[in-house]
């Protein structure tokens, strides 16, 4: 039997925030098996950990419902919370996650019954677009008019492992945003981005979808780090000061993400993303994919 943990991330209470399944040292699994498990459990993402140095350093593989991700924020934070609880780290813990895109550090803290974590995503990369970021085409791809875009903050591509096109919008536009073209992934790829994140800077709230537009994410930790770097670059986030980024309101699962950026606007040295981790329960898989006929 294979156990897993169910947690909600960026959530002050269970059944809010971004849900996650965490497998600690499962039996050897192929990529197809991990994807099948993720699709069966139907969490937003699932993370599989293999201990390298007991128990503080782990190799991590993250899957969403479509495939493996090189990097993701909320699965790493949620997994760190599970490691903290399972291994009895007391008030503070420190964990190292080796992911395909990069190796990152997570600090965890237990205060009373509240468990939280802070993920250091390292130095953000500001990427020159491969094609012009025309306001009209960027806006139209998100179901908006060019006048819906923030006139003071241009769209920009930032990465801490995944390339996000950050699209700042005016007040009121966030509720109307959607993915409005069937080739959205190809559109982003031509620009040099993988995903898009729509951001209302005035209210500090954002939205993100899978590129087919069918599934909206509740809380996107990898994008939140990019937002922190973007805001510091444009002097909207002071050096070393944290801000709260909201997401998930439109999915019925409100989430709060703490973001911080360090360094000068033209030399952002690192960004961090944090939030609460709420343990919901545990489960057991009696059968793994491929074992049905055994």
VENNORSUL-V21407 format. One line per field, one symbol per residue. phi: phi as a letter, one per 30 degrees, with the letter a starting at -180 (. if undefined). psi: psi as a letter, one per 40 degrees, with the letter a starting at -180 (. if undefined). A space follows every 10 residues. Layout:
phi: ???
psi: ???
This chain:
phi: .bdbccbcci bdbdibicda cbcchddebd eddddddedd diddbbbccb dcbdcdcbdb bcbcdcldcd aadddddddd ddedddchdi dbbbbcccce dacbcbcbbc bicccbbbcd diddcccddd beddeddddd dcibcedddd dcbdeacbbb kbdcddbdbd ejdedcdadc bdceddeded djccbbbcbc ddchbbbabd ddidbcddac dddddddedd ddechcbdei cdbcccajed cibdbbcdbb bbjdecadda bbbbldbcdc lbbbcdbcej cecd
psi: ihiiihihif heiifaahii hhhhfiihii dddddddddd dfidiihhhh hdhhedhihh hhhaedaihd iidddddddd ddddddefeb diihihhhid dihiihhihh hbehhiihhh eahihhhhie ihghdddddd eefiideeih eehiiihihf dihhhhghii hddddeiihe hdfddddddd eeidiihhhh ddefiiiiii eeedhhidhg dddddddddd dddefehihe hiihhiiede eegiihhhii iiiidefhdi iihiiihhhd aiihhdhihe ede.
